[in-house]
Amino acid sequence: MNPVRKELIWWGVNQPLFAGANFFHSKQIKNLDVVVGGQLYSTDGYREFESEERARVNMNLRYRPKNIKGLSYGLNTNVMYLDKNDFFIWLDGDSGVYRQDPDAYVHTRGTRFNTDPFIEYFTSKGNKHSLKTRYFLVENKLPEDTQKNSVSAMYHLDYQYQMKIFEKHMFTMGYSTSYGDIQSSLFGNHYSTNIAIYSQIDWKLNKLNISAGVRGEYFKIDREESKSVIDGDTIQNWPIQPVFRLGANYQLAEYTFLRASYGQGYRFPSIAEKYIATNLSSLRLFPNPALKAETGWSAELGIKQGFKLSGWNGYIDVAGFWQEYREMMEFTFGFYDPVSYRRLDTNNPADSAYITDKIIDGTYGIGDFMGFQSINIGRAKITGVDITLTGIGTLFGLPATLLCGYTYTNPIDLVGDTLKSSEKAVLKYRFFHSAKGDLEIEPGKFSMGISLLYRSFMINIDKAFEEPLIDGSPDTQILPGIKEYREKFNKGYVLFDIRAGYSLTEYSKLSFIVKNIFNKEWMGRPGDVGPPRNVSLQYTFNF
């Protein structure tokens, strides 16, 4: 539907439409379980030069042979075709928030295919062997820019063994490996390997449950191997990264549970983060072959309290969390060498002279040095509180369900750089406050529901989005008008959706859904203004 600000309407009198259809059917044929499903979807898009069409079919098979008790094996397959035009950069922050720079959008035709063979076997003692494999193919074709076509294939295998100990304890061990191969002008031709071994024990002691695990990770992209990092120190000749986790849950009372957990994390850079090299309008992306792996840890302390109150049954869960990262990876604007991709410091006389010399001799323009690159920003800390409330009961004498949650996060960049961020100490693109809620009641054959989503104002974004690439040249802005738009819409946003349904028969239901009922203008990320109010009619038939 039309937004509140009429100057945003670019589509004339014909409203953008979207439509879709899904089907799902399951059946058991003797010892064979069969599931077949599919989807068709088409949308005009509410933003200029944005559209999508996709079709998907999936089939799941599981066979249980009669002569081998506890054994099952099968195959899950999914194939999808899509044809879409993506929206990247708005035209301006005034009347052009739903319009796009004609040079920025990307037309993509693609195929996604995966097939997942698996085997499961339960022994007579209740132990479990599980083997899961996957082949995943992604093909992207850009009809207007065939040099950016890409094909990637991923092969994955995971074996897991679970053994019961004294009936109530569980020991798990496993091996996981994956191999990826990508052929792309955007990234170049690369391959990646990931190998992991892991084990975990879950121990029950009356009201106390303890879980402890360890995992060893090995990564390799082309010839570069992972390096073990212990407490910030790199062990050069040891390519396996150990990762530990520990958790406990204690029942304080009949409906009261206390929990605590600690876990380490390790993330090796992806091929895209290390090797992407492309342009989108005035936005340039640089590769970073020297990008390091990200390490970190997280801890949580929480309590879950069940309740029965005035005909309602439910629980409230409150948890505090603390996360810290080293060598955190983030796409960051700056000046980079077009050949070596090294980050250049314009406050350094040597780097400044290098840029000036290359511009004067005509080798490069100023825009060839400026863009985004995934870099290691250093250390970061994220702390916060998460609260969840769920319940089932009656409202005005009618059956009702309630789900709501609130999260406060304090995301701190411990080595903030005012040259790359609009606010020094806050991690970019984070919200301090977020909340969601959903309430549904069911009067007979009717159902009615309302949901909300709240996000506070995004404090920090890349400084380059709010300033011209070249001082005094407003035509060189990546997102024209973003600074003024953020100053105008600086209070965050609340979105409400409503829905109503009626069960026509035992097997069919008609639903009416309105999203963004109050037609709020909102922005999820810089330059990405969300859709205005939209209305859909849905018919569901079970057979």
Secondary structure as a PSIPRED ss2 file (coil, helix, strand):
# PSIPRED VFORMAT (PSIPRED V4.0)

   1 M C   1.000  0.000  0.000
   2 N C   1.000  0.000  0.000
   3 P C   1.000  0.000  0.000
   4 V C   1.000  0.000  0.000
   5 R C   1.000  0.000  0.000
   6 K H   0.000  1.000  0.000
   7 E H   0.000  1.000  0.000
   8 L H   0.000  1.000  0.000
   9 I C   1.000  0.000  0.000
  10 W C   1.000  0.000  0.000
  11 W C   1.000  0.000  0.000
  12 G C   1.000  0.000  0.000
  13 V C   1.000  0.000  0.000
  14 N C   1.000  0.000  0.000
  15 Q C   1.000  0.000  0.000
  16 P C   1.000  0.000  0.000
  17 L C   1.000  0.000  0.000
  18 F E   0.000  0.000  1.000
  19 A E   0.000  0.000  1.000
  20 G E   0.000  0.000  1.000
  21 A E   0.000  0.000  1.000
  22 N E   0.000  0.000  1.000
  23 F E   0.000  0.000  1.000
  24 F E   0.000  0.000  1.000
  25 H E   0.000  0.000  1.000
  26 S E   0.000  0.000  1.000
  27 K E   0.000  0.000  1.000
  28 Q E   0.000  0.000  1.000
  29 I E   0.000  0.000  1.000
  30 K C   1.000  0.000  0.000
  31 N C   1.000  0.000  0.000
  32 L E   0.000  0.000  1.000
  33 D E   0.000  0.000  1.000
  34 V E   0.000  0.000  1.000
  35 V E   0.000  0.000  1.000
  36 V E   0.000  0.000  1.000
  37 G E   0.000  0.000  1.000
  38 G E   0.000  0.000  1.000
  39 Q E   0.000  0.000  1.000
  40 L E   0.000  0.000  1.000
  41 Y E   0.000  0.000  1.000
  42 S E   0.000  0.000  1.000
  43 T E   0.000  0.000  1.000
  44 D C   1.000  0.000  0.000
  45 G C   1.000  0.000  0.000
  46 Y C   1.000  0.000  0.000
  47 R C   1.000  0.000  0.000
  48 E C   1.000  0.000  0.000
  49 F C   1.000  0.000  0.000
  50 E C   1.000  0.000  0.000
  51 S E   0.000  0.000  1.000
  52 E E   0.000  0.000  1.000
  53 E E   0.000  0.000  1.000
  54 R E   0.000  0.000  1.000
  55 A E   0.000  0.000  1.000
  56 R E   0.000  0.000  1.000
  57 V E   0.000  0.000  1.000
  58 N E   0.000  0.000  1.000
  59 M E   0.000  0.000  1.000
  60 N E   0.000  0.000  1.000
  61 L E   0.000  0.000  1.000
  62 R E   0.000  0.000  1.000
  63 Y E   0.000  0.000  1.000
  64 R C   1.000  0.000  0.000
  65 P C   1.000  0.000  0.000
  66 K C   1.000  0.000  0.000
  67 N C   1.000  0.000  0.000
  68 I C   1.000  0.000  0.000
  69 K C   1.000  0.000  0.000
  70 G C   1.000  0.000  0.000
  71 L E   0.000  0.000  1.000
  72 S E   0.000  0.000  1.000
  73 Y E   0.000  0.000  1.000
  74 G E   0.000  0.000  1.000
  75 L E   0.000  0.000  1.000
  76 N E   0.000  0.000  1.000
  77 T E   0.000  0.000  1.000
  78 N E   0.000  0.000  1.000
  79 V E   0.000  0.000  1.000
  80 M E   0.000  0.000  1.000
  81 Y E   0.000  0.000  1.000
  82 L E   0.000  0.000  1.000
  83 D E   0.000  0.000  1.000
  84 K E   0.000  0.000  1.000
  85 N E   0.000  0.000  1.000
  86 D E   0.000  0.000  1.000
  87 F C   1.000  0.000  0.000
  88 F C   1.000  0.000  0.000
  89 I C   1.000  0.000  0.000
  90 W E   0.000  0.000  1.000
  91 L C   1.000  0.000  0.000
  92 D C   1.000  0.000  0.000
  93 G C   1.000  0.000  0.000
  94 D C   1.000  0.000  0.000
  95 S C   1.000  0.000  0.000
  96 G C   1.000  0.000  0.000
  97 V C   1.000  0.000  0.000
  98 Y C   1.000  0.000  0.000
  99 R C   1.000  0.000  0.000
 100 Q E   0.000  0.000  1.000
 101 D C   1.000  0.000  0.000
 102 P C   1.000  0.000  0.000
 103 D C   1.000  0.000  0.000
 104 A C   1.000  0.000  0.000
 105 Y C   1.000  0.000  0.000
 106 V E   0.000  0.000  1.000
 107 H E   0.000  0.000  1.000
 108 T E   0.000  0.000  1.000
 109 R E   0.000  0.000  1.000
 110 G E   0.000  0.000  1.000
 111 T E   0.000  0.000  1.000
 112 R E   0.000  0.000  1.000
 113 F E   0.000  0.000  1.000
 114 N E   0.000  0.000  1.000
 115 T E   0.000  0.000  1.000
 116 D E   0.000  0.000  1.000
 117 P E   0.000  0.000  1.000
 118 F E   0.000  0.000  1.000
 119 I E   0.000  0.000  1.000
 120 E E   0.000  0.000  1.000
 121 Y E   0.000  0.000  1.000
 122 F E   0.000  0.000  1.000
 123 T C   1.000  0.000  0.000
 124 S C   1.000  0.000  0.000
 125 K C   1.000  0.000  0.000
 126 G C   1.000  0.000  0.000
 127 N C   1.000  0.000  0.000
 128 K E   0.000  0.000  1.000
 129 H E   0.000  0.000  1.000
 130 S E   0.000  0.000  1.000
 131 L E   0.000  0.000  1.000
 132 K E   0.000  0.000  1.000
 133 T E   0.000  0.000  1.000
 134 R E   0.000  0.000  1.000
 135 Y E   0.000  0.000  1.000
 136 F E   0.000  0.000  1.000
 137 L E   0.000  0.000  1.000
 138 V E   0.000  0.000  1.000
 139 E E   0.000  0.000  1.000
 140 N E   0.000  0.000  1.000
 141 K E   0.000  0.000  1.000
 142 L C   1.000  0.000  0.000
 143 P C   1.000  0.000  0.000
 144 E C   1.000  0.000  0.000
 145 D C   1.000  0.000  0.000
 146 T H   0.000  1.000  0.000
 147 Q H   0.000  1.000  0.000
 148 K H   0.000  1.000  0.000
 149 N C   1.000  0.000  0.000
 150 S E   0.000  0.000  1.000
 151 V E   0.000  0.000  1.000
 152 S E   0.000  0.000  1.000
 153 A E   0.000  0.000  1.000
 154 M E   0.000  0.000  1.000
 155 Y E   0.000  0.000  1.000
 156 H E   0.000  0.000  1.000
 157 L E   0.000  0.000  1.000
 158 D E   0.000  0.000  1.000
 159 Y E   0.000  0.000  1.000
 160 Q E   0.000  0.000  1.000
 161 Y E   0.000  0.000  1.000
 162 Q E   0.000  0.000  1.000
 163 M E   0.000  0.000  1.000
 164 K E   0.000  0.000  1.000
 165 I E   0.000  0.000  1.000
 166 F C   1.000  0.000  0.000
 167 E C   1.000  0.000  0.000
 168 K C   1.000  0.000  0.000
 169 H E   0.000  0.000  1.000
 170 M E   0.000  0.000  1.000
 171 F E   0.000  0.000  1.000
 172 T E   0.000  0.000  1.000
 173 M E   0.000  0.000  1.000
 174 G E   0.000  0.000  1.000
 175 Y E   0.000  0.000  1.000
 176 S E   0.000  0.000  1.000
 177 T E   0.000  0.000  1.000
 178 S E   0.000  0.000  1.000
 179 Y E   0.000  0.000  1.000
 180 G E   0.000  0.000  1.000
 181 D E   0.000  0.000  1.000
 182 I E   0.000  0.000  1.000
 183 Q E   0.000  0.000  1.000
 184 S E   0.000  0.000  1.000
 185 S C   1.000  0.000  0.000
 186 L C   1.000  0.000  0.000
 187 F C   1.000  0.000  0.000
 188 G E   0.000  0.000  1.000
 189 N E   0.000  0.000  1.000
 190 H E   0.000  0.000  1.000
 191 Y E   0.000  0.000  1.000
 192 S E   0.000  0.000  1.000
 193 T E   0.000  0.000  1.000
 194 N E   0.000  0.000  1.000
 195 I E   0.000  0.000  1.000
 196 A E   0.000  0.000  1.000
 197 I E   0.000  0.000  1.000
 198 Y E   0.000  0.000  1.000
 199 S E   0.000  0.000  1.000
 200 Q E   0.000  0.000  1.000
 201 I E   0.000  0.000  1.000
 202 D E   0.000  0.000  1.000
 203 W E   0.000  0.000  1.000
 204 K E   0.000  0.000  1.000
 205 L E   0.000  0.000  1.000
 206 N C   1.000  0.000  0.000
 207 K C   1.000  0.000  0.000
 208 L E   0.000  0.000  1.000
 209 N E   0.000  0.000  1.000
 210 I E   0.000  0.000  1.000
 211 S E   0.000  0.000  1.000
 212 A E   0.000  0.000  1.000
 213 G E   0.000  0.000  1.000
 214 V E   0.000  0.000  1.000
 215 R E   0.000  0.000  1.000
 216 G E   0.000  0.000  1.000
 217 E E   0.000  0.000  1.000
 218 Y E   0.000  0.000  1.000
 219 F E   0.000  0.000  1.000
 220 K E   0.000  0.000  1.000
 221 I E   0.000  0.000  1.000
 222 D C   1.000  0.000  0.000
 223 R C   1.000  0.000  0.000
 224 E E   0.000  0.000  1.000
 225 E E   0.000  0.000  1.000
 226 S C   1.000  0.000  0.000
 227 K C   1.000  0.000  0.000
 228 S E   0.000  0.000  1.000
 229 V E   0.000  0.000  1.000
 230 I E   0.000  0.000  1.000
 231 D C   1.000  0.000  0.000
 232 G C   1.000  0.000  0.000
 233 D E   0.000  0.000  1.000
 234 T E   0.000  0.000  1.000
 235 I E   0.000  0.000  1.000
 236 Q C   1.000  0.000  0.000
 237 N C   1.000  0.000  0.000
 238 W C   1.000  0.000  0.000
 239 P C   1.000  0.000  0.000
 240 I E   0.000  0.000  1.000
 241 Q E   0.000  0.000  1.000
 242 P E   0.000  0.000  1.000
 243 V E   0.000  0.000  1.000
 244 F E   0.000  0.000  1.000
 245 R E   0.000  0.000  1.000
 246 L E   0.000  0.000  1.000
 247 G E   0.000  0.000  1.000
 248 A E   0.000  0.000  1.000
 249 N E   0.000  0.000  1.000
 250 Y E   0.000  0.000  1.000
 251 Q E   0.000  0.000  1.000
 252 L E   0.000  0.000  1.000
 253 A E   0.000  0.000  1.000
 254 E C   1.000  0.000  0.000
 255 Y C   1.000  0.000  0.000
 256 T E   0.000  0.000  1.000
 257 F E   0.000  0.000  1.000
 258 L E   0.000  0.000  1.000
 259 R E   0.000  0.000  1.000
 260 A E   0.000  0.000  1.000
 261 S E   0.000  0.000  1.000
 262 Y E   0.000  0.000  1.000
 263 G E   0.000  0.000  1.000
 264 Q E   0.000  0.000  1.000
 265 G E   0.000  0.000  1.000
 266 Y E   0.000  0.000  1.000
 267 R E   0.000  0.000  1.000
 268 F C   1.000  0.000  0.000
 269 P C   1.000  0.000  0.000
 270 S C   1.000  0.000  0.000
 271 I H   0.000  1.000  0.000
 272 A H   0.000  1.000  0.000
 273 E H   0.000  1.000  0.000
 274 K H   0.000  1.000  0.000
 275 Y H   0.000  1.000  0.000
 276 I C   1.000  0.000  0.000
 277 A C   1.000  0.000  0.000
 278 T E   0.000  0.000  1.000
 279 N E   0.000  0.000  1.000
 280 L E   0.000  0.000  1.000
 281 S C   1.000  0.000  0.000
 282 S C   1.000  0.000  0.000
 283 L E   0.000  0.000  1.000
 284 R E   0.000  0.000  1.000
 285 L E   0.000  0.000  1.000
 286 F E   0.000  0.000  1.000
 287 P C   1.000  0.000  0.000
 288 N C   1.000  0.000  0.000
 289 P C   1.000  0.000  0.000
 290 A C   1.000  0.000  0.000
 291 L C   1.000  0.000  0.000
 292 K C   1.000  0.000  0.000
 293 A C   1.000  0.000  0.000
 294 E E   0.000  0.000  1.000
 295 T E   0.000  0.000  1.000
 296 G E   0.000  0.000  1.000
 297 W E   0.000  0.000  1.000
 298 S E   0.000  0.000  1.000
 299 A E   0.000  0.000  1.000
 300 E E   0.000  0.000  1.000
 301 L E   0.000  0.000  1.000
 302 G E   0.000  0.000  1.000
 303 I E   0.000  0.000  1.000
 304 K E   0.000  0.000  1.000
 305 Q E   0.000  0.000  1.000
 306 G E   0.000  0.000  1.000
 307 F E   0.000  0.000  1.000
 308 K E   0.000  0.000  1.000
 309 L E   0.000  0.000  1.000
 310 S C   1.000  0.000  0.000
 311 G C   1.000  0.000  0.000
 312 W E   0.000  0.000  1.000
 313 N E   0.000  0.000  1.000
 314 G E   0.000  0.000  1.000
 315 Y E   0.000  0.000  1.000
 316 I E   0.000  0.000  1.000
 317 D E   0.000  0.000  1.000
 318 V E   0.000  0.000  1.000
 319 A E   0.000  0.000  1.000
 320 G E   0.000  0.000  1.000
 321 F E   0.000  0.000  1.000
 322 W E   0.000  0.000  1.000
 323 Q E   0.000  0.000  1.000
 324 E E   0.000  0.000  1.000
 325 Y E   0.000  0.000  1.000
 326 R E   0.000  0.000  1.000
 327 E C   1.000  0.000  0.000
 328 M C   1.000  0.000  0.000
 329 M E   0.000  0.000  1.000
 330 E E   0.000  0.000  1.000
 331 F E   0.000  0.000  1.000
 332 T E   0.000  0.000  1.000
 333 F E   0.000  0.000  1.000
 334 G E   0.000  0.000  1.000
 335 F E   0.000  0.000  1.000
 336 Y E   0.000  0.000  1.000
 337 D C   1.000  0.000  0.000
 338 P C   1.000  0.000  0.000
 339 V C   1.000  0.000  0.000
 340 S C   1.000  0.000  0.000
 341 Y C   1.000  0.000  0.000
 342 R C   1.000  0.000  0.000
 343 R E   0.000  0.000  1.000
 344 L E   0.000  0.000  1.000
 345 D C   1.000  0.000  0.000
 346 T C   1.000  0.000  0.000
 347 N C   1.000  0.000  0.000
 348 N C   1.000  0.000  0.000
 349 P H   0.000  1.000  0.000
 350 A H   0.000  1.000  0.000
 351 D H   0.000  1.000  0.000
 352 S H   0.000  1.000  0.000
 353 A H   0.000  1.000  0.000
 354 Y H   0.000  1.000  0.000
 355 I H   0.000  1.000  0.000
 356 T H   0.000  1.000  0.000
 357 D H   0.000  1.000  0.000
 358 K H   0.000  1.000  0.000
 359 I H   0.000  1.000  0.000
 360 I H   0.000  1.000  0.000
 361 D C   1.000  0.000  0.000
 362 G C   1.000  0.000  0.000
 363 T C   1.000  0.000  0.000
 364 Y C   1.000  0.000  0.000
 365 G C   1.000  0.000  0.000
 366 I H   0.000  1.000  0.000
 367 G H   0.000  1.000  0.000
 368 D H   0.000  1.000  0.000
 369 F C   1.000  0.000  0.000
 370 M E   0.000  0.000  1.000
 371 G E   0.000  0.000  1.000
 372 F E   0.000  0.000  1.000
 373 Q E   0.000  0.000  1.000
 374 S E   0.000  0.000  1.000
 375 I E   0.000  0.000  1.000
 376 N E   0.000  0.000  1.000
 377 I C   1.000  0.000  0.000
 378 G C   1.000  0.000  0.000
 379 R C   1.000  0.000  0.000
 380 A E   0.000  0.000  1.000
 381 K E   0.000  0.000  1.000
 382 I E   0.000  0.000  1.000
 383 T E   0.000  0.000  1.000
 384 G E   0.000  0.000  1.000
 385 V E   0.000  0.000  1.000
 386 D E   0.000  0.000  1.000
 387 I E   0.000  0.000  1.000
 388 T E   0.000  0.000  1.000
 389 L E   0.000  0.000  1.000
 390 T E   0.000  0.000  1.000
 391 G E   0.000  0.000  1.000
 392 I E   0.000  0.000  1.000
 393 G E   0.000  0.000  1.000
 394 T E   0.000  0.000  1.000
 395 L E   0.000  0.000  1.000
 396 F C   1.000  0.000  0.000
 397 G C   1.000  0.000  0.000
 398 L E   0.000  0.000  1.000
 399 P E   0.000  0.000  1.000
 400 A E   0.000  0.000  1.000
 401 T E   0.000  0.000  1.000
 402 L E   0.000  0.000  1.000
 403 L E   0.000  0.000  1.000
 404 C E   0.000  0.000  1.000
 405 G E   0.000  0.000  1.000
 406 Y E   0.000  0.000  1.000
 407 T E   0.000  0.000  1.000
 408 Y E   0.000  0.000  1.000
 409 T E   0.000  0.000  1.000
 410 N E   0.000  0.000  1.000
 411 P E   0.000  0.000  1.000
 412 I E   0.000  0.000  1.000
 413 D E   0.000  0.000  1.000
 414 L C   1.000  0.000  0.000
 415 V C   1.000  0.000  0.000
 416 G C   1.000  0.000  0.000
 417 D C   1.000  0.000  0.000
 418 T C   1.000  0.000  0.000
 419 L C   1.000  0.000  0.000
 420 K C   1.000  0.000  0.000
 421 S E   0.000  0.000  1.000
 422 S C   1.000  0.000  0.000
 423 E C   1.000  0.000  0.000
 424 K C   1.000  0.000  0.000
 425 A C   1.000  0.000  0.000
 426 V E   0.000  0.000  1.000
 427 L C   1.000  0.000  0.000
 428 K C   1.000  0.000  0.000
 429 Y C   1.000  0.000  0.000
 430 R C   1.000  0.000  0.000
 431 F C   1.000  0.000  0.000
 432 F C   1.000  0.000  0.000
 433 H E   0.000  0.000  1.000
 434 S E   0.000  0.000  1.000
 435 A E   0.000  0.000  1.000
 436 K E   0.000  0.000  1.000
 437 G E   0.000  0.000  1.000
 438 D E   0.000  0.000  1.000
 439 L E   0.000  0.000  1.000
 440 E E   0.000  0.000  1.000
 441 I E   0.000  0.000  1.000
 442 E C   1.000  0.000  0.000
 443 P C   1.000  0.000  0.000
 444 G C   1.000  0.000  0.000
 445 K C   1.000  0.000  0.000
 446 F E   0.000  0.000  1.000
 447 S E   0.000  0.000  1.000
 448 M E   0.000  0.000  1.000
 449 G E   0.000  0.000  1.000
 450 I E   0.000  0.000  1.000
 451 S E   0.000  0.000  1.000
 452 L E   0.000  0.000  1.000
 453 L E   0.000  0.000  1.000
 454 Y E   0.000  0.000  1.000
 455 R E   0.000  0.000  1.000
 456 S C   1.000  0.000  0.000
 457 F C   1.000  0.000  0.000
 458 M C   1.000  0.000  0.000
 459 I C   1.000  0.000  0.000
 460 N C   1.000  0.000  0.000
 461 I C   1.000  0.000  0.000
 462 D E   0.000  0.000  1.000
 463 K H   0.000  1.000  0.000
 464 A H   0.000  1.000  0.000
 465 F H   0.000  1.000  0.000
 466 E H   0.000  1.000  0.000
 467 E C   1.000  0.000  0.000
 468 P C   1.000  0.000  0.000
 469 L C   1.000  0.000  0.000
 470 I C   1.000  0.000  0.000
 471 D C   1.000  0.000  0.000
 472 G C   1.000  0.000  0.000
 473 S C   1.000  0.000  0.000
 474 P H   0.000  1.000  0.000
 475 D H   0.000  1.000  0.000
 476 T H   0.000  1.000  0.000
 477 Q C   1.000  0.000  0.000
 478 I C   1.000  0.000  0.000
 479 L C   1.000  0.000  0.000
 480 P C   1.000  0.000  0.000
 481 G C   1.000  0.000  0.000
 482 I H   0.000  1.000  0.000
 483 K H   0.000  1.000  0.000
 484 E H   0.000  1.000  0.000
 485 Y H   0.000  1.000  0.000
 486 R H   0.000  1.000  0.000
 487 E H   0.000  1.000  0.000
 488 K H   0.000  1.000  0.000
 489 F C   1.000  0.000  0.000
 490 N C   1.000  0.000  0.000
 491 K C   1.000  0.000  0.000
 492 G C   1.000  0.000  0.000
 493 Y E   0.000  0.000  1.000
 494 V E   0.000  0.000  1.000
 495 L E   0.000  0.000  1.000
 496 F E   0.000  0.000  1.000
 497 D E   0.000  0.000  1.000
 498 I E   0.000  0.000  1.000
 499 R E   0.000  0.000  1.000
 500 A E   0.000  0.000  1.000
 501 G E   0.000  0.000  1.000
 502 Y E   0.000  0.000  1.000
 503 S E   0.000  0.000  1.000
 504 L C   1.000  0.000  0.000
 505 T C   1.000  0.000  0.000
 506 E C   1.000  0.000  0.000
 507 Y C   1.000  0.000  0.000
 508 S E   0.000  0.000  1.000
 509 K E   0.000  0.000  1.000
 510 L E   0.000  0.000  1.000
 511 S E   0.000  0.000  1.000
 512 F E   0.000  0.000  1.000
 513 I E   0.000  0.000  1.000
 514 V E   0.000  0.000  1.000
 515 K E   0.000  0.000  1.000
 516 N C   1.000  0.000  0.000
 517 I C   1.000  0.000  0.000
 518 F C   1.000  0.000  0.000
 519 N C   1.000  0.000  0.000
 520 K C   1.000  0.000  0.000
 521 E C   1.000  0.000  0.000
 522 W C   1.000  0.000  0.000
 523 M E   0.000  0.000  1.000
 524 G E   0.000  0.000  1.000
 525 R E   0.000  0.000  1.000
 526 P C   1.000  0.000  0.000
 527 G C   1.000  0.000  0.000
 528 D E   0.000  0.000  1.000
 529 V E   0.000  0.000  1.000
 530 G C   1.000  0.000  0.000
 531 P C   1.000  0.000  0.000
 532 P C   1.000  0.000  0.000
 533 R C   1.000  0.000  0.000
 534 N E   0.000  0.000  1.000
 535 V E   0.000  0.000  1.000
 536 S E   0.000  0.000  1.000
 537 L E   0.000  0.000  1.000
 538 Q E   0.000  0.000  1.000
 539 Y E   0.000  0.000  1.000
 540 T E   0.000  0.000  1.000
 541 F E   0.000  0.000  1.000
 542 N C   1.000  0.000  0.000
 543 F C   1.000  0.000  0.000
